[in-house]
Amino acid sequence: MKFTGLIVGFIYMLEAAASRRSPPDPAPEPEMHRCGIWDNEAEVSTGPVQEHGVAATNDNMYVIGGIPANYSQPIFHSRRDVTAYNFDSNSWSPVAEFPIGITHPNVAGVDGGIYVLGGLTDNGKDQYWNYTTACYVYRPETDRWDPLPQMPDREARGAAAVGVYGSKIILAGGLRSVNFSGGAPGGIQKSMKRVTSFDTRTFEWKTLRPLPEPRDHAGGAVIKSKFYVTGGRDSGRANVKNNTWSLNLKTWGADWVPKEDLPSPRAGFAVGTHFHRILIFGGEGNKEDPTGVFAESLMYNTRRDEWKRVMDLPKPRHGMGAVSFVRNTWIPGGGLMEGRARPDATTNKFTLDDVLPPPNGDPPGTFNASHLPDGCLV
């Protein structure tokens, strides 16, 4: 028994010495799940663009406004051009210009119309972007922008998180103004936490429960009856956040509920959806990269309250939007550098990919979320 005790004690001594000599293993990188593929689609026909609006009808995706592509000059102007991407032909064509120059517009597609509910605009004279209360709807059948009741002045902003719930468009947070002559990175910015809905049938504006904190450049999506807001920043480009909140739109007066935080703070990313999942792509605020931009793509499962990493964006960008139909998400344009720098015309399409053979006799390639790899679409 004494001999055995000596052996065991000697082994413990060796293990202790080894643990002192060997540094601890580094923390593992977040696992990337192969649950999608990327394709390059036709580039935006109006050229490089960022801080634009993106929305879709059943046939076309629209890119609205944004900032000029000439990033070598002080950029404080906003654009009027609008171009439409046809999903079937993978081609772009110009449509009626927006009535005013606009950047960071709050946009959504509802019942075949493309709605723009305010945004930021310039006066052509100084280095400011200020909110506009102007609201319009585009009807593809007439190729015309028709005016809507203006947004109440106290609710006006750009860069809001946007969601669609039935006939209503919900705006959460946003940016009231940007003063580029200020000393802060990206200028002096005024964020807000107001939450507003606009009914596209009755034209009625309503004020909802405000966000817990001011946000702009956050991501928004409605899943069933809940509006999710994630990421964004508070009054300045350096103040990126990773909070995620949800609001039950069925219950009047409901409060915001905290959800699992984003794995890392970021803002200005593109947002897509797939059933009960929210996808986010790119964004700015990456302190590990000299561009300040993320390639990382993430997926949030609203049932499990869980974020997972999916396939990286092929060309890291920020300041862009996205539209999703079933398993496809299109992401046009965006900036290659943090802030107002290096707009790009790339259009990427992310497709959730059925990589396992269907177990129930369906033809190979038939899409069914239950067939995808465990850990991806669960």
The 8 nearest C-alpha neighbors of each residue, nearest first, counted from 0:
[[1, 3, 2, 4, 5, 6, 7, 8],
 [2, 0, 4, 3, 5, 6, 7, 8],
 [1, 3, 5, 4, 0, 6, 7, 8],
 [4, 2, 0, 6, 5, 1, 7, 8],
 [5, 3, 1, 7, 2, 6, 8, 0],
 [4, 6, 8, 2, 3, 7, 9, 1],
 [7, 5, 9, 3, 8, 4, 10, 2],
 [6, 8, 10, 4, 9, 5, 3, 11],
 [7, 9, 5, 11, 6, 10, 4, 12],
 [10, 8, 12, 6, 7, 11, 5, 13],
 [11, 9, 13, 7, 12, 8, 14, 6],
 [10, 12, 14, 8, 9, 13, 15, 7],
 [13, 11, 9, 15, 10, 14, 16, 8],
 [12, 14, 10, 16, 11, 15, 17, 9],
 [15, 13, 17, 11, 16, 12, 18, 10],
 [16, 14, 12, 18, 17, 13, 11, 19],
 [15, 17, 19, 13, 18, 14, 12, 20],
 [18, 16, 14, 20, 19, 15, 21, 13],
 [17, 19, 15, 21, 16, 20, 14, 22],
 [20, 18, 16, 17, 21, 15, 22, 14],
 [19, 21, 17, 18, 16, 22, 15, 23],
 [22, 20, 18, 19, 17, 23, 24, 16],
 [23, 21, 24, 20, 18, 19, 25, 17],
 [24, 22, 25, 21, 18, 26, 19, 20],
 [23, 25, 22, 26, 27, 21, 18, 28],
 [26, 24, 27, 23, 22, 28, 21, 29],
 [25, 27, 24, 28, 23, 29, 30, 22],
 [28, 26, 25, 29, 30, 24, 31, 23],
 [27, 29, 30, 26, 31, 25, 308, 262],
 [30, 28, 31, 27, 308, 307, 262, 26],
 [29, 31, 28, 32, 308, 307, 27, 309],
 [32, 30, 308, 309, 29, 33, 310, 307],
 [33, 31, 309, 34, 375, 30, 308, 310],
 [34, 32, 35, 310, 309, 31, 375, 372],
 [33, 35, 352, 32, 351, 375, 309, 371],
 [34, 36, 351, 352, 350, 33, 310, 349],
 [35, 37, 350, 349, 352, 351, 38, 34],
 [38, 36, 349, 348, 350, 347, 39, 35],
 [39, 37, 348, 347, 40, 349, 36, 350],
 [38, 40, 347, 346, 348, 41, 37, 345],
 [41, 39, 346, 347, 38, 42, 89, 348],
 [42, 40, 89, 90, 346, 43, 39, 345],
 [41, 43, 345, 344, 346, 44, 40, 46],
 [42, 44, 344, 46, 45, 41, 345, 331],
 [43, 45, 46, 91, 42, 82, 92, 344],
 [46, 44, 43, 82, 47, 80, 48, 81],
 [47, 45, 344, 44, 43, 48, 343, 68],
 [46, 48, 344, 343, 342, 68, 332, 45],
 [49, 47, 342, 332, 343, 68, 333, 344],
 [48, 50, 333, 51, 318, 342, 65, 334],
 [49, 51, 318, 65, 103, 319, 102, 66],
 [52, 65, 50, 64, 49, 63, 103, 102],
 [51, 53, 63, 104, 62, 106, 320, 103],
 [54, 52, 62, 320, 61, 321, 63, 106],
 [55, 53, 107, 108, 61, 60, 322, 106],
 [56, 54, 60, 108, 59, 61, 322, 57],
 [55, 57, 111, 59, 58, 108, 60, 112],
 [56, 58, 59, 55, 111, 60, 324, 86],
 [59, 57, 56, 85, 86, 60, 55, 87],
 [60, 58, 85, 84, 56, 55, 86, 83],
 [59, 61, 55, 84, 83, 54, 56, 85],
 [60, 62, 83, 54, 53, 82, 55, 63],
 [63, 61, 53, 82, 81, 52, 83, 51],
 [62, 64, 81, 52, 51, 61, 53, 80],
 [65, 63, 78, 79, 51, 101, 80, 102],
 [64, 51, 66, 102, 50, 78, 49, 77],
 [65, 67, 77, 78, 49, 102, 48, 50],
 [68, 66, 69, 48, 78, 77, 65, 76],
 [67, 69, 47, 70, 342, 48, 66, 341],
 [70, 68, 71, 67, 72, 74, 341, 342],
 [69, 71, 72, 340, 68, 341, 74, 73],
 [72, 70, 69, 73, 74, 340, 341, 68],
 [71, 73, 70, 74, 69, 75, 68, 67],
 [74, 72, 75, 71, 70, 126, 69, 76],
 [75, 73, 76, 72, 70, 339, 67, 66],
 [74, 76, 126, 73, 127, 77, 121, 128],
 [75, 77, 121, 74, 66, 123, 78, 67],
 [78, 76, 100, 66, 101, 102, 65, 120],
 [77, 79, 100, 64, 65, 101, 66, 80],
 [78, 80, 100, 97, 64, 96, 99, 101],
 [81, 79, 96, 64, 78, 97, 63, 82],
 [82, 80, 63, 96, 62, 94, 93, 64],
 [81, 83, 93, 62, 94, 92, 61, 91],
 [82, 84, 61, 91, 92, 60, 59, 93],
 [85, 83, 91, 60, 59, 90, 86, 61],
 [84, 86, 59, 90, 87, 89, 88, 58],
 [85, 87, 89, 88, 59, 58, 84, 60],
 [86, 88, 85, 89, 58, 90, 59, 84],
 [87, 89, 90, 85, 86, 84, 91, 41],
 [90, 88, 86, 85, 87, 41, 40, 84],
 [89, 91, 88, 84, 85, 41, 92, 86],
 [92, 90, 84, 83, 44, 85, 82, 43],
 [91, 93, 83, 82, 94, 84, 90, 44],
 [94, 92, 82, 83, 81, 91, 95, 44],
 [93, 95, 82, 81, 96, 142, 92, 83],
 [96, 94, 142, 143, 97, 81, 93, 144],
 [97, 95, 80, 81, 79, 98, 94, 144],
 [96, 98, 79, 99, 80, 95, 81, 144],
 [97, 99, 96, 79, 100, 144, 135, 95],
 [100, 98, 97, 79, 101, 78, 120, 96],
 [99, 101, 79, 78, 77, 120, 64, 97],
 [102, 100, 120, 77, 64, 78, 119, 99],
 [101, 103, 65, 119, 104, 77, 64, 51],
 [102, 104, 158, 50, 157, 118, 51, 119],
 [105, 103, 118, 102, 157, 52, 117, 106],
 [106, 104, 116, 115, 118, 157, 117, 159],
 [105, 107, 115, 114, 52, 104, 54, 116],
 [108, 106, 54, 114, 113, 109, 115, 105],
 [107, 109, 113, 55, 54, 112, 56, 114],
 [108, 110, 112, 111, 107, 113, 166, 114],
 [111, 109, 112, 108, 56, 166, 113, 199],
 [110, 112, 56, 109, 108, 113, 57, 138],
 [113, 111, 138, 109, 110, 108, 137, 136],
 [114, 112, 108, 137, 136, 107, 109, 54],
 [113, 115, 136, 107, 106, 135, 108, 112],
 [116, 114, 106, 135, 134, 105, 117, 136],
 [117, 115, 134, 105, 114, 106, 135, 118],
 [118, 116, 132, 133, 131, 134, 104, 105],
 [157, 117, 119, 104, 103, 156, 131, 130],
 [120, 118, 130, 157, 102, 129, 128, 101],
 [119, 121, 101, 128, 129, 77, 102, 100],
 [122, 120, 128, 123, 76, 127, 77, 129],
 [121, 123, 124, 120, 125, 127, 128, 76],
 [124, 122, 121, 125, 76, 75, 126, 77],
 [125, 123, 122, 126, 121, 127, 76, 75],
 [124, 126, 127, 123, 122, 75, 121, 128],
 [127, 125, 179, 75, 180, 178, 128, 124],
 [128, 126, 178, 177, 125, 179, 121, 129],
 [127, 129, 121, 177, 120, 176, 119, 178],
 [128, 130, 176, 119, 120, 175, 127, 121],
 [131, 129, 119, 156, 175, 118, 176, 155],
 [130, 132, 117, 133, 118, 119, 155, 120],
 [131, 133, 150, 117, 149, 155, 152, 134],
 [134, 132, 117, 149, 131, 150, 116, 135],
 [135, 133, 116, 147, 117, 115, 149, 146],
 [136, 134, 146, 147, 115, 145, 114, 144],
 [135, 137, 114, 145, 113, 144, 112, 115],
 [138, 136, 144, 113, 112, 143, 139, 145],
 [137, 139, 112, 140, 141, 142, 143, 136],
 [140, 138, 142, 141, 137, 143, 112, 111],
 [139, 141, 138, 142, 143, 137, 111, 112],
 [142, 140, 143, 139, 138, 137, 144, 95],
 [143, 141, 139, 140, 138, 95, 94, 137],
 [142, 144, 141, 137, 138, 95, 145, 139],
 [143, 145, 137, 136, 135, 146, 138, 97],
 [144, 146, 136, 135, 143, 137, 147, 138],
 [147, 145, 135, 134, 136, 144, 148, 133],
 [146, 148, 135, 134, 149, 145, 136, 202],
 [149, 147, 150, 134, 202, 146, 133, 135],
 [150, 148, 133, 132, 134, 147, 151, 116],
 [149, 151, 132, 155, 152, 154, 148, 133],
 [152, 150, 154, 153, 149, 155, 132, 204],
 [151, 153, 155, 154, 150, 132, 149, 131],
 [152, 154, 151, 155, 150, 156, 193, 132],
 [153, 155, 151, 152, 150, 156, 193, 195],
 [156, 154, 152, 132, 153, 150, 130, 151],
 [157, 155, 175, 130, 174, 118, 173, 117],
 [118, 156, 158, 174, 119, 103, 173, 104],
 [157, 159, 173, 103, 216, 215, 174, 105],
 [160, 158, 173, 172, 171, 157, 170, 215],
 [159, 161, 219, 171, 218, 217, 170, 172],
 [162, 160, 170, 219, 169, 159, 171, 220],
 [161, 163, 220, 169, 221, 219, 168, 164],
 [164, 162, 168, 167, 169, 221, 165, 161],
 [165, 163, 167, 166, 168, 221, 162, 224],
 [164, 166, 167, 163, 168, 109, 198, 110],
 [167, 165, 199, 198, 164, 200, 109, 168],
 [168, 166, 198, 164, 197, 165, 163, 199],
 [167, 169, 163, 197, 196, 162, 164, 198],
 [168, 170, 196, 162, 161, 195, 163, 167],
 [171, 169, 161, 195, 194, 160, 159, 196],
 [172, 170, 194, 160, 159, 193, 173, 161],
 [173, 171, 192, 214, 191, 159, 193, 215],
 [174, 172, 159, 215, 158, 157, 156, 191],
 [173, 175, 190, 157, 156, 215, 158, 176],
 [176, 174, 156, 130, 189, 190, 129, 157],
 [175, 177, 129, 128, 189, 174, 188, 130],
 [176, 178, 188, 128, 187, 127, 186, 179],
 [179, 177, 127, 187, 186, 180, 181, 126],
 [180, 178, 186, 181, 126, 127, 177, 185],
 [179, 181, 178, 126, 186, 182, 187, 127],
 [182, 180, 186, 187, 179, 178, 183, 185],
 [181, 183, 186, 180, 184, 187, 179, 185],
 [182, 184, 186, 181, 187, 185, 235, 236],
 [185, 183, 186, 236, 182, 237, 235, 187],
 [184, 186, 236, 183, 338, 179, 187, 235],
 [187, 185, 179, 181, 183, 178, 184, 177],
 [186, 188, 178, 181, 177, 183, 179, 235],
 [189, 187, 177, 234, 235, 176, 186, 190],
 [188, 190, 234, 175, 176, 174, 191, 177],
 [191, 189, 174, 234, 213, 173, 214, 215],
 [190, 192, 213, 172, 173, 193, 214, 174],
 [191, 193, 213, 172, 210, 209, 212, 214],
 [192, 194, 209, 172, 191, 171, 210, 195],
 [195, 193, 171, 209, 207, 170, 206, 172],
 [196, 194, 206, 170, 207, 205, 169, 193],
 [197, 195, 169, 205, 168, 204, 170, 167],
 [196, 198, 204, 168, 167, 203, 199, 202],
 [197, 199, 167, 202, 203, 200, 201, 166],
 [198, 200, 202, 166, 201, 167, 197, 168],
 [201, 199, 198, 202, 166, 203, 167, 197],
 [200, 202, 203, 198, 199, 197, 204, 166],
 [203, 201, 198, 199, 200, 197, 204, 148],
 [204, 202, 198, 201, 197, 205, 199, 196],
 [203, 205, 197, 196, 202, 198, 206, 195],
 [206, 204, 196, 195, 207, 197, 203, 198],
 [205, 207, 195, 194, 196, 204, 208, 193],
 [208, 206, 194, 195, 209, 205, 196, 252],
 [207, 209, 194, 254, 252, 210, 206, 253],
 [210, 208, 193, 194, 192, 207, 211, 171],
 [209, 211, 192, 212, 193, 213, 208, 194],
 [210, 212, 209, 213, 255, 192, 244, 208],
 [213, 211, 210, 192, 214, 233, 191, 209],
 [214, 212, 192, 191, 190, 233, 172, 210],
 [215, 213, 233, 172, 232, 190, 231, 173],
 [214, 216, 173, 217, 231, 232, 174, 158],
 [215, 217, 231, 267, 158, 266, 159, 232],
 [231, 218, 216, 230, 215, 160, 266, 229],
 [219, 217, 160, 229, 228, 270, 230, 216],
 [218, 220, 160, 228, 161, 227, 162, 229],
 [221, 219, 162, 227, 226, 222, 161, 228],
 [220, 222, 226, 162, 225, 227, 163, 223],
 [223, 221, 225, 224, 275, 220, 226, 274],
 [222, 224, 225, 221, 275, 164, 226, 274],
 [225, 223, 248, 222, 247, 249, 221, 226],
 [226, 224, 247, 246, 222, 221, 248, 223],
 [225, 227, 221, 246, 245, 220, 222, 247],
 [228, 226, 245, 220, 219, 244, 221, 225],
 [229, 227, 219, 244, 218, 243, 245, 217],
 [228, 230, 243, 218, 242, 217, 244, 227],
 [231, 229, 241, 217, 240, 242, 265, 266],
 [217, 232, 230, 266, 216, 215, 240, 239],
 [231, 233, 239, 238, 214, 240, 215, 266],
 [232, 234, 214, 238, 213, 235, 190, 215],
 [235, 233, 190, 188, 189, 232, 238, 236],
 [236, 234, 188, 237, 238, 233, 187, 232],
 [235, 237, 238, 185, 184, 239, 232, 234],
 [236, 238, 235, 239, 184, 284, 232, 185],
 [239, 237, 232, 235, 236, 233, 240, 234],
 [238, 240, 232, 265, 264, 231, 237, 266],
 [239, 241, 264, 230, 232, 231, 242, 265],
 [240, 242, 264, 230, 261, 260, 263, 265],
 [243, 241, 260, 230, 229, 240, 261, 244],
 [242, 244, 229, 258, 260, 228, 257, 259],
 [245, 243, 257, 256, 258, 228, 227, 255],
 [244, 246, 227, 256, 226, 255, 225, 228],
 [245, 247, 255, 226, 225, 248, 254, 256],
 [248, 246, 225, 249, 250, 224, 253, 226],
 [249, 247, 224, 250, 225, 246, 226, 251],
 [250, 248, 247, 224, 251, 225, 253, 246],
 [249, 251, 253, 248, 247, 252, 246, 254],
 [252, 250, 253, 249, 248, 247, 207, 208],
 [251, 253, 250, 254, 208, 207, 248, 247],
 [254, 252, 250, 251, 247, 246, 255, 208],
 [253, 255, 246, 256, 252, 208, 247, 209],
 [254, 256, 246, 245, 244, 257, 253, 210],
 [255, 257, 245, 244, 254, 246, 258, 243],
 [258, 256, 244, 243, 255, 245, 259, 242],
 [257, 259, 243, 244, 260, 256, 304, 245],
 [258, 260, 304, 243, 305, 261, 257, 242],
 [261, 259, 242, 243, 241, 262, 258, 229],
 [260, 262, 241, 263, 242, 264, 259, 230],
 [261, 263, 260, 264, 241, 306, 307, 259],
 [264, 262, 261, 241, 265, 240, 260, 285],
 [265, 263, 241, 240, 239, 230, 261, 284],
 [266, 264, 284, 239, 283, 230, 282, 231],
 [265, 267, 231, 282, 216, 283, 268, 217],
 [266, 268, 318, 216, 282, 317, 283, 217],
 [269, 267, 282, 281, 317, 280, 266, 318],
 [268, 270, 320, 280, 321, 279, 319, 281],
 [271, 269, 279, 278, 321, 218, 320, 280],
 [272, 270, 278, 323, 277, 322, 321, 328],
 [273, 271, 277, 278, 276, 323, 274, 270],
 [272, 274, 276, 275, 325, 326, 277, 271],
 [273, 275, 276, 272, 222, 325, 277, 223],
 [276, 274, 301, 222, 273, 300, 277, 302],
 [275, 277, 300, 273, 299, 274, 272, 301],
 [276, 278, 272, 299, 298, 271, 273, 279],
 [279, 277, 298, 271, 272, 270, 297, 299],
 [278, 280, 270, 297, 269, 296, 271, 268],
 [279, 281, 296, 269, 268, 312, 295, 270],
 [282, 280, 293, 294, 268, 316, 295, 317],
 [281, 283, 268, 317, 267, 266, 293, 292],
 [284, 282, 292, 266, 265, 291, 317, 285],
 [283, 285, 265, 291, 286, 292, 239, 266],
 [286, 284, 291, 292, 287, 283, 293, 288],
 [285, 287, 288, 291, 284, 289, 292, 290],
 [288, 286, 285, 289, 291, 290, 284, 292],
 [287, 289, 291, 290, 286, 285, 292, 293],
 [290, 288, 291, 287, 286, 292, 285, 336],
 [291, 289, 336, 292, 288, 337, 335, 285],
 [290, 292, 285, 337, 288, 289, 284, 283],
 [293, 291, 283, 285, 290, 282, 337, 316],
 [294, 292, 281, 295, 282, 315, 285, 283],
 [295, 293, 315, 312, 281, 311, 296, 314],
 [294, 296, 311, 293, 281, 312, 280, 297],
 [297, 295, 280, 311, 309, 279, 308, 310],
 [298, 296, 308, 279, 309, 307, 278, 306],
 [297, 299, 278, 307, 277, 306, 308, 279],
 [300, 298, 306, 277, 276, 305, 301, 278],
 [299, 301, 276, 305, 302, 303, 304, 275],
 [300, 302, 304, 303, 275, 276, 299, 305],
 [303, 301, 300, 304, 275, 305, 276, 299],
 [302, 304, 305, 300, 301, 299, 377, 306],
 [305, 303, 301, 300, 302, 259, 258, 299],
 [304, 306, 303, 300, 299, 259, 307, 301],
 [307, 305, 299, 298, 300, 297, 261, 308],
 [308, 306, 298, 297, 299, 309, 305, 31],
 [307, 309, 297, 31, 296, 298, 32, 30],
 [308, 310, 32, 31, 296, 297, 311, 33],
 [311, 309, 296, 33, 35, 31, 312, 32],
 [312, 310, 295, 296, 294, 313, 309, 280],
 [311, 313, 294, 314, 315, 295, 296, 280],
 [314, 312, 311, 315, 294, 37, 347, 310],
 [313, 315, 312, 316, 294, 335, 345, 311],
 [316, 314, 294, 293, 312, 281, 292, 313],
 [317, 315, 335, 334, 333, 281, 292, 282],
 [318, 316, 282, 333, 334, 268, 267, 319],
 [317, 319, 50, 267, 333, 49, 334, 268],
 [320, 318, 333, 269, 317, 49, 50, 332],
 [319, 321, 269, 53, 330, 52, 270, 331],
 [320, 322, 330, 269, 329, 270, 53, 271],
 [323, 321, 329, 328, 271, 54, 55, 324],
 [324, 322, 328, 271, 327, 272, 325, 329],
 [323, 325, 327, 326, 328, 322, 273, 272],
 [324, 326, 327, 273, 323, 274, 272, 328],
 [325, 327, 351, 350, 324, 273, 328, 323],
 [328, 326, 350, 324, 323, 349, 325, 348],
 [327, 329, 323, 349, 348, 322, 271, 324],
 [328, 330, 348, 321, 322, 347, 349, 331],
 [329, 331, 321, 347, 346, 320, 348, 328],
 [332, 330, 346, 345, 347, 329, 43, 344],
 [333, 331, 344, 343, 345, 48, 49, 319],
 [332, 334, 49, 319, 318, 317, 316, 343],
 [333, 335, 342, 316, 317, 341, 49, 336],
 [336, 334, 316, 341, 342, 315, 333, 343],
 [337, 335, 290, 340, 334, 341, 292, 338],
 [336, 338, 291, 283, 292, 290, 340, 339],
 [337, 339, 340, 185, 336, 236, 334, 283],
 [340, 338, 337, 74, 341, 70, 334, 336],
 [339, 341, 336, 70, 338, 342, 334, 337],
 [340, 342, 335, 334, 70, 336, 343, 68],
 [343, 341, 334, 48, 47, 49, 333, 68],
 [342, 344, 47, 332, 333, 48, 334, 345],
 [345, 343, 47, 332, 43, 42, 46, 48],
 [346, 344, 42, 332, 343, 331, 347, 43],
 [345, 347, 331, 40, 42, 330, 39, 332],
 [348, 346, 39, 330, 38, 40, 329, 345],
 [349, 347, 329, 38, 328, 37, 330, 39],
 [348, 350, 37, 328, 327, 36, 329, 347],
 [351, 349, 327, 35, 36, 326, 352, 348],
 [352, 350, 35, 326, 34, 36, 327, 349],
 [351, 353, 35, 34, 354, 350, 36, 371],
 [354, 352, 371, 355, 366, 364, 370, 351],
 [355, 353, 352, 371, 356, 372, 34, 370],
 [354, 356, 353, 370, 371, 357, 372, 364],
 [357, 355, 363, 358, 354, 370, 364, 353],
 [356, 358, 359, 361, 370, 355, 360, 363],
 [359, 357, 360, 356, 370, 361, 355, 369],
 [360, 358, 357, 361, 356, 362, 370, 363],
 [359, 361, 358, 357, 362, 363, 356, 365],
 [360, 362, 359, 357, 365, 363, 358, 364],
 [361, 363, 365, 364, 360, 357, 356, 359],
 [364, 362, 365, 356, 361, 357, 360, 355],
 [363, 365, 366, 362, 353, 356, 357, 354],
 [366, 364, 363, 362, 361, 367, 357, 353],
 [367, 365, 353, 364, 368, 352, 370, 357],
 [366, 368, 369, 370, 365, 353, 371, 357],
 [367, 369, 370, 371, 376, 366, 353, 377],
 [368, 370, 367, 371, 376, 377, 372, 373],
 [371, 369, 368, 367, 357, 355, 353, 372],
 [370, 372, 353, 368, 369, 355, 376, 354],
 [373, 371, 375, 374, 370, 355, 34, 376],
 [372, 374, 375, 371, 377, 376, 370, 369],
 [373, 375, 372, 377, 376, 32, 307, 371],
 [374, 376, 373, 372, 377, 32, 34, 371],
 [377, 375, 371, 368, 374, 373, 372, 369],
 [376, 375, 374, 373, 369, 300, 368, 371]]
